[in-house]
Amino acid sequence: MISVQIKKAFADFTLDVAFDAPAGVIAVFGRSGSGKTTLINAIAGLVTPDAGRIVIADRDLTHVPIHQRGLGYVFQDARLFPHMTVAQNLAYGGDHERARLIDMLGLGDLLPRYPKALSGGEKSRVALGRALMSDPAMLLLDEPLAALDGPRKAEILPYLERLRDEVEVPMIYVSHDMSEVARLANTIVVLDQGRVVRAGGLGDVLSHPASVPMLGERDAGAVLLATVMEHDHEDALTALEFEGGRLILPGHIGQIGQNMRVRIPAQDVILARVAPSQISARNVLPVTVTAIEIGQGPGVAVGLMAGETALLARITKASYRQMELDVGSEAYAIIKATAVGPHEAGQ
């Protein structure tokens, strides 16, 4: 459990944050300048709050010196010691579960190399290993993948998922990339201009219509927990099942029987009042409207339930009026198979 209640005033910005969250991966999400890095630096002890408390696992860290907080910090640029080999960088962090972490992060072949001989993804894995070998009470990650391109991010995310599921070290994960957040986090804290504007369980926050203005039109959506059922090798498709039905996604995703998270952006959900037929979209789910949020612009956010799973759609006001939607209305959610890319699905 982590409890943060802090206030810090700067010349042109004030961080005034309060939230409680269970152990797991807590994502701190927000636009550039929203206060994400200031918040994580305050938790680390690099910024001293003017007032408040920081409590992690019943331990009050508010006035504890940095070196006594027992926190691991992974920066965006890895910050490895260039004159040390990978083995020496790891040893600087400590030797907690050294063999296990080297194996889990795939670092064995990298041990004799120097940082200049590593790719961006390899540097990120070494930085993770170094932080974890200090046996931290919590891991702080400040946009650790922001400097990486798409393929390098795809390389690192499975390692982060393994750390979440197998090492079980609580993490605070700062990011402005919703695809990362959706794959990793259990809880999300959304910041805007130094304040918490939304916080709670990942699925509850992302799929709530009221979250759209805070998350942005492209980032609002739902996260489904699904199981891989079959692979269609001829058409290169994967079938998954979740509580609300069945999804067909492009590509070979996961292994049969594997549980996956799948992010469905609200802008990629089309609504129909009657069951569509002879359409190219492979995913048609019966849904019930649970909430409606009419925005200041041309959009309307519509909360939906497919079985016991929450979805979110964003449609135009004209469509909303034409369809005569209301809370309790029955409808069909149409999701193109290509709307969910491989990077939107993970463990």
Beta strands, then each sheet from edge to edge (+ up, - down):
strand 1: 2-9
strand 2: 14-21
strand 3: 25-29
strand 4: 51-56
strand 5: 59-60
strand 6: 71-74
strand 7: 138-142
strand 8: 171-175
strand 9: 187-192
strand 10: 195-201
strand 11: 221-232
strand 12: 237-242
strand 13: 245-250
strand 14: 259-265
strand 15: 269-272
strand 16: 283-294
strand 17: 299-306
strand 18: 309-316
strand 19: 330-335
strand 20: 345-346
sheet 1: 2+ 1- 4+ 5-
sheet 2: 6+ 7+ 8+ 3+ 9+ 10-
sheet 3: 13+ 12- 11+ 14- 20+
sheet 4: 15+ 19- 16+ 17- 18+
end
